[in-house]
Structures are given as structure tokens and as C-alpha cells.
Amino acid sequence: MTTVAIPLALNRRKRAPWGLRLAPYLFLFPNMLIFGMFTVWPALNGFNMSLYASSNGRTFKPVGLGNYTTILTDAQFWSVARNTVVYAIAFVVLSTVLGIGLAVLIEAQKRFKVFFRSVFFIPVLISPVVVGLVWGWMLERKSGAVNTWLSWIGIGEVPWLVDNTWAMVSVVAVGIWMQVGFYMLILLAGLQAIDPTLYEAARMDGASAWTQFRSITLPMLQPSIVVVVVLATIHGFQSFDFIYTLTGGGPVGATMLIVQYIYENGFQSPIRYGIASAGGVLLFLVVFVITIINWLISRKREAV
């Protein structure tokens, strides 16, 4: 009797009513509909638009891959691409390192953990446009708060926003200030998931704090680090809003990134939707490839 009852019960479980099987998809449908309408469809339409040329934004003619050829032979595009790569690399590396450092320091605190988490996370909640405007005022060469403070300690004026090199340093620093709190929380969650007995065993073996960090913290934190690197890479390549209000892409295009290049082609005269769409497709491909590479590297390390 038992050998017959178990298969029958399993069979009845497999043959659930079709309405019950359909229920999860019904719950997902509204979200997937919105995602399809406002993400998938615009992306596909953008790729389609990249195959057309338009000089007024109303009439289009097919040009095949002509827009991509125009972009890849445009000296301004390569200058913007170079700026974007420099910004993204600096942003990703420094954000990850600072995020790890802040997470370790806050996790080591016995008191005021919530306070410090809140302080470092507050910039994430501020509008990027406001961030650009406020930091633009603070970094003004003559009357900015930062140069005023530096003059008090005898350093003098620094041309933060009018020198090519210092302008890039400024936008990287402001970008990190704005986002590092978010990455810190991800890494802090990863730290709190590490088994404390591992540190106890290491201390009993006489391991120093640096040895514990190198041999326990970093390896166990690797999944969180991969998430931070991927998110920071995406943000680095897509940065625009706070930079546009901070420097406007200047001086002389020194801080103009790829998204601003797309914006100016698509929304400023002369309107070139095809060029803007082709730039968006190229940006998507670059971010997609980098994300896949990071994912493959992380899987390879986990396998080892």
C-alpha cells in the first residue's frame, strides 16, 4: 500500500490546477509589462533608430551602419571615449578600495555603527543635479569654500574646474563622494556574513590584523566585491547628470563623457537621433562586455 500511495501523492502534486500554475506569472505580468514598455521596447527602438539618419528629428532615411562609421571616425568621439575610460577606471578602483576600507572600519566600531552608516550613505540620497551645483560652488577658483579653506593653511588656489587634469580629478572625487556610501553598505553586508569563528581561529594561531584581512576578509568578501565592481563600472560609464551641472563637460571637453556626447547629438541642434542612438548602442555593448568579463572572472576564481 505504501509503495502505491507515494507515487500517487507525487502524481497528484505534479498535476496542480492550471490556475495555480499560472498564478506566479500573473503576479509577474504587471512588472514585466512595465519593464517591456519602458526598457526593452525603447532599447530595441533605439537600435533600430541607429540605422537611420535624421537632420531635423522628424524625417528619417536608412543609412545602414553609416552612423556607426561616422562615430568611429569622429575625433571628438575618441576624445570622449578616452575621458570616459579614464573616469570609469579611476571611479571603479577608488570606489571599491574606499568602500572596502570604510566597511572594515565601520564594522570594527563597537559603537555608533548606525550613525556612521547614515553619514556616509546620505550623499547617495541627494539629487545628482544638486550635487553638481553645490560642488561647483565649493570648487570655484576665487570664492569657493575649498580654496578658501586651502588658503587658510597656506596651500593657495587650486584650479579645480578650469584646468584639464584638475577638472577630471574633481569629477572623479565628487562621483566617489556621491556613490561610495552605497558600495560601502554592500560590502558591509558581506562583512557581516563572514563567520566570526574564522577570525577567532586566526587570532589563536597568532595571525596579525593584516594577515586576517588578506587571508579571510578579502577572499570571503569576493562576491560582494564583484557586485560592487559591476555596479561601479555601469555607473562610471553612464555618469552624466552631476558632471553636466558641475563642469558642463569642460574645460574644452576635458570632462565630457560618452553620455553627454549622446545627449548633445540627440537633444541639441543639429539634432542627430541616429548618431545619438548609435552611441547608445556602442555604450551598451561596452558595458555588457565588461560585465560579462567580470562575471566570468568571478566564476573562475570561485571554481579555484
Steps between C-alpha positions, in 0.01 A plus 500: 500500500778739586686449174184586307389796715827695468507507118133592495561790738793620291290467185220707652756763602635523147153539355422829674207698356600717204378810685740429785789455257408822324474711817874586536511624141193717558677669791807558284307623197439866608867550584619329181252706296639825641857374453426407140328830418756733660825301471496222241296679233695830520825303480388311190363820346828674576694233314260533207537878502879465489459367144335824380621856450304813586592865484180643649368225729190448286608341172723192490684320223669159533880509504580150626817510710584850379443657842743257660759584233447871566548456874807278473668753269406799716799646688268644766356155569844352566588791727176443691564125509844560649354729766235239581754219538723714724205604715354147520829334597579759766143491632478120517840445661477780756134434585569131560811560710339777705180299536694205641697727733189674632312173544788346698539809718128526575469127569786530751313769696336392822273804516343749254485251211156622397615862519801448274298292253246779476762774459673327211173398334341848503674619177340208312157648574581848367397587144804479266404836349510660845831328571650652185372849580615495863845363422532746212455780753742340748772449237489850351854630453466840668215479749444126537490350847771241425756754377411727791579220743821418314611863516459493879764227522732667250445277195345764274255479213457179302339531153251220568261566212710699254798268454456181296670266747352655813153502343515124444630453855207709625228305318651167610517619862143631496375180334667290769367724778150455360505119456753347738244479782284267291792270421605512864160361607530208256849417629389548860226243448762264359722554803217425741436170321854373574512239776670667803649166607740530207653810658507337842692204363741732317567701816565181695759408235665840548394656170539877481217734402647538149530121460137458608392765251702348215422134572143516629329832431594550134433140385168481685403845376563416135131454397415843643805655334391360162155656546657836590738488202216423259273773640784753512598417141146556377473826694843615383415458132154652540595805709361826367261701716725629778792549258281706266398735780851505651718566193270481196759265350773764516749642503526454122337157517741363761218348709252427222397133522319273256150562641541876452615431143179300446289770665642784293452312173145402587365813664708796387507659157572352255286210619649168388291222651678235294844597631369521856335158473814345351701644789254348745531159335881516515484600867268207573736258327803625693324478839353160412838356400672635813223360721528156338879503543467588869244223545720241326804600705302472823369155403851383414631616838213334684573174316866518608 
